[in-house]
Amino acid sequence: MRLFFGLFLLTVVTLFGSCRDEIGESLFEMDYPPKSFTLAAGTNTFVSSVVAVSNIPTNYPSFLNASGYSATDVTKIVPRYARLVSVDGLDTGFLSEVSVRICPNSQQDCTAADEAFYIDDIYRRNISNINLLPALGNFKDLLSSGLYKLEVVFFLGEISPYSVDFRLEYGFEAFK
């Protein structure tokens, strides 16, 4: 029995280790300053509520210089983490889904294809901090340019009962 458990554990560790190798070698992290915004009370459930922030500098040259790598070393930049914090600790159980999208600054609206982080099935969960999941996209072309646009899209399960001040903390990771 111990031998079987040992082989099973070795197999699981090998599988998880090999999955990480497929993404490549991590070069550096790109953590951005938090963004603050408010979701207004009485927001409707029929349409999604979008908070947009334009002209965000990518700071790519600074991240690259601090890492000691060259631009040719970077093959992809992928989402690493995102956290949506209710600053006042208010319950966000009225939300159904949240999507964080980034797109070129020149684009009118970000689309679902621009999604960097997301969470669904959070309706009626009594939480004030929402840990979003990273999407699978490669944002190298966008984040190695000058400016980008960020949109936080709220899908509501019911009309928002109060205004919520949010802080979005997020970061990306560059890989070889």
C-alpha positions, -999 to 999 in steps of 0.1 A, spaced: 0 0 0 28 24 8 45 16 -25 13 23 -44 8 56 -25 45 66 -32 42 58 -69 9 78 -71 25 108 -54 55 107 -76 33 106 -107 13 136 -95 44 156 -88 58 147 -122 26 157 -140 24 191 -123 61 197 -128 59 189 -165 29 212 -170 49 242 -158 77 234 -182 54 239 -212 48 275 -204 86 283 -204 111 298 -181 99 327 -160 120 358 -165 103 386 -145 71 397 -129 52 429 -139 32 442 -110 11 473 -116 -1 499 -91 -36 492 -78 -65 509 -96 -94 523 -75 -129 529 -87 -166 528 -75 -195 506 -85 -226 527 -80 -256 517 -60 -286 508 -80 -266 494 -109 -289 474 -132 -288 437 -138 -299 438 -175 -266 452 -188 -231 447 -176 -215 476 -158 -181 486 -172 -154 507 -155 -127 518 -179 -93 533 -172 -73 546 -202 -38 557 -208 -21 532 -184 16 530 -191 30 495 -195 64 504 -180 78 476 -201 112 491 -206 116 496 -168 106 460 -160 129 447 -188 159 468 -176 154 458 -140 153 421 -150 186 421 -169 171 403 -199 168 416 -234 136 421 -254 144 391 -276 144 368 -245 107 375 -238 84 353 -259 52 358 -239 36 378 -211 7 361 -194 -16 371 -166 -3 361 -131 -28 373 -105 -56 398 -99 -75 406 -67 -106 428 -64 -108 442 -29 -139 459 -14 -121 488 3 -148 492 30 -152 454 35 -187 454 20 -202 421 8 -201 417 -30 -227 388 -30 -248 407 -55 -222 402 -82 -225 372 -106 -193 375 -126 -163 398 -130 -141 402 -161 -109 422 -163 -99 431 -199 -69 449 -213 -67 462 -249 -49 489 -269 -56 524 -258 -68 533 -292 -96 507 -291 -131 520 -284 -141 491 -261 -123 460 -250 -139 427 -260 -143 393 -244 -112 382 -264 -92 408 -244 -100 392 -211 -69 389 -188 -86 378 -156 -121 365 -147 -143 349 -121 -177 335 -125 -203 318 -102 -198 342 -73 -234 352 -69 -246 352 -33 -211 344 -19 -205 365 12 -170 378 2 -154 412 2 -121 401 -16 -124 385 -50 -94 365 -63 -97 364 -100 -84 336 -123 -58 344 -149 -69 338 -185 -47 320 -210 -39 348 -234 -5 361 -244 -4 399 -239 32 404 -251 24 426 -280 1 449 -259 22 451 -228 55 457 -246 40 488 -262 35 522 -246 -1 525 -232 -31 502 -226 -67 504 -216 -81 484 -187 -118 476 -183 -135 459 -153 -168 444 -164 -193 436 -136 -222 412 -143 -247 416 -115 -270 389 -102 -292 415 -86 -294 453 -84 -264 466 -64 -278 476 -30 -250 501 -22 -220 518 -37 -188 497 -34 -153 512 -36 -130 487 -52 -93 484 -55 -79 462 -83 -45 447 -77 -30 428 -106 2 416 -123 16 397 -152 47 375 -158 71 374 -187 84 341 -199 112 329 -222 
